[in-house]
Amino acid sequence: MLKDPDTQAVYHDMLWELRPRTIVELGVYNGGSLAWFRDLTKIMGIDCQVIGIDRDLSRCQIPASDMENITLHQGDCSDLTGP
């Protein structure tokens, strides 16, 4: 996961306060943040779907057996014109 401890603490507090039903992460890289968001919301008792969007999903290392409440979509977030 590419988030420093201060950022993790801020996300934790925001999740606790806002209790989101959906989290969308733009840029997945290896998927560590997706799993972290999913696990943290689960611990907090939040029923949350985590969505990851990236132009290259081949780098995501989350095993298929561990994709509960995580959905991946391939797309280029810098291309505002769409498909």
N, C-alpha and C positions, 0 to 999 in steps of 0.2 A: 504494500500500500504506500502510495507516495504522498501521504499527508503527515505534516509535522505534529508533535504533541499538542501545541497550542490550537491548531486547526481542529484536531480531533476533539478537544475539549469543547470548542465552540459548537461543532456539529452535535455533540452529545447533548449539550444544553438546548440547542434549537430543536432537536428531535423530541426531547422530553416536553418542551413547552408547546410545540406546534402539533405533535402527534400526527404526522402526515400519513395519508393512505397510499400515496404514490411518491416515489423519489425517482427523478430522471437524472442520470449522469451522462454528460456529454464528454466522450473520451473514456474508453474502458481500460486501455493498456492491458495489464494481465488479469484484471478483474478483482483485485484485492479489496478495493473500496466497495464494490458491489456486494461482496460477501460480508464485509464489515457492516455496511448499512443494514443489510438483511438480518444479520445476527443481532445487532444492537437493538433494532426495533422489536425483534422477537423477544429479547430479554425484557424490554420495557412493556411488553404486552400490547404492542401496536400491530394491528393487522395491516401490513404494508407490502405493496408490490414495488420491487426495485427494477427499473428499466435502464439498460445501458445502450448507448448509441455510439458507434465508432465506424470509421471507414475501413478498418482492418481488424476484424474480429478473430483472426488467426492467432493473435497474441494472447487472447483470453485463456487463462489456465484453470478456470473453474471446471472440475469434472462434470460431465453430464448428470451424474448421480447426485450432485450437490447444487442443482439449479432451482431448487424449490424457492418460489417467490421472486425469481430473477428471470427477466426476459431480455434477450439481446436483439438489437436491430442494427443492420448494417446501413450506414449512410454517412455522407460527408457533411458535417455540421457547418463547414465553411462555405458550402455551396447553397446560397440562398435562393437559387432559381428552381431547385427541386428536380425531380426526375423528368 
